[in-house]
Amino acid sequence: AEAELSRINNARTGELEYIKSNNDLEIQKAKEMASIETSKFENMVKTLGSENIAKIATSGHDNQLAMLQALGLQSTLITDGSTPLNLFNTARGFIGQLENGSSSS
């Protein structure tokens, strides 16, 4: 009975050591992958430069603004569909413009 107990104990100890070494390898792999991704990102930022990144980030909005100005639009409401709008304040602004416009006539 003691021999069986000793065998089971040794098997469990071996299994725990195996699991621990596998976990250590996974942690090491994750750290190395994170280091690779970090250096990759740093190299991309360094290569592009902060000014170019800022231009890329605002280029879509700047182009939209230039197109709308070229069309001669006074007021527009553009949304991407995911941003909530407070239409009550927007409506008050339109009504205020109408009231101001009709009182000056």
Sequence and secondary structure as in RCSB ss.txt:
>XXXX:A:sequence
AEAELSRINNARTGELEYIKSNNDLEIQKAKEMASIETSKFENMVKTLGSENIAKIATSGHDNQLAMLQALGLQS
TLITDGSTPLNLFNTARGFIGQLENGSSSS
>XXXX:A:secstr
 HHHHHHHHHHHHHHHHHHHHHHHHHHHHHHHHHHHHHHHHHHHHHHH HHHHHHHHHHHHHHHHHHHHHHT S 
     SSS   HHHHHHHHHHHHHHHHH  
